[in-house]
């Protein structure tokens, strides 16, 4: 799967026309929404039906739709209903949020993710390659989680960064040294768990003290600790989240001390790839603190 489509994202008037055709109702307003690092999202209001969300971008949005539908079918994780999808345009349910992340929201998020991580597979990977932001995520079924993380997350992303001129070869060598030591740093899960893959504040819609929807997934089966590491790295949630998750599923010894930082190297490389060298100092600091 390629990282981006060759199609030009539709303009607002084209979105309006396609929305009226799909939902058979006149569009009253089309409002661009905040949030999201990749693509543009609109609220589409109609004369005689509930609003929907229209997302456009130069990544294949049909893949995002497949992930959302998979999560809806295989788990209890709240996600927006997908109404229609093509590579250049995704229509889904509009979910209202108030943006207030309270202690009850953190506990509710922990409950949802703990339940999600109870959905397991025999191997790490996924039925199809997915996306993280604008870039493809390879998901070949792999017997070893550590091998999957090494080859298809850490090294795959680092090599892509080097090829695009975003990561110096000296930093790639440090990532390679870390990758060589993963067997002694990480553990295998009892069973690979279904993960959302991109849990940060902007991807969790909250209202009235509850999580209403998780959006923008980067889904696959792997060690659930990688989800927790992502939450910790970007401060998505705090102690209430981790305490509640520990009550529900348990957090193994050594996660906060070592493994969270190891897992955090991958999203930092992803951020270098997405946003450029502004994230290089943080990546280098993380590698240095791990001894690389």
Secondary structure, 3 states (H helix, E strand, C coil): CCCCCCCCCCCHHHHHHHHHHHHCCCEEEEEECCCCCCCEEEEEEECCCCCEEEEECCCCHHHHHHHHHHHHHHCCCCCCCEEEECCCEEEEECCCCCCCCCHHHHHHHHHHHHHHCCCEECCEECCCCEEECCEEECCCCECCHHHHHHHHHHHHHHHHHHHCCCCCHHHHHHHHHHHHCHHHHCCCCCCEEEECCCCCHHHEEEECCEEEEECCCCCEEECCHHHHHHHHHCCCCCHHHHHHHHHHCCCCCCHHHHHHHHHHHHHHHHHHHHHCHHHHHHHHHHHHHCCC
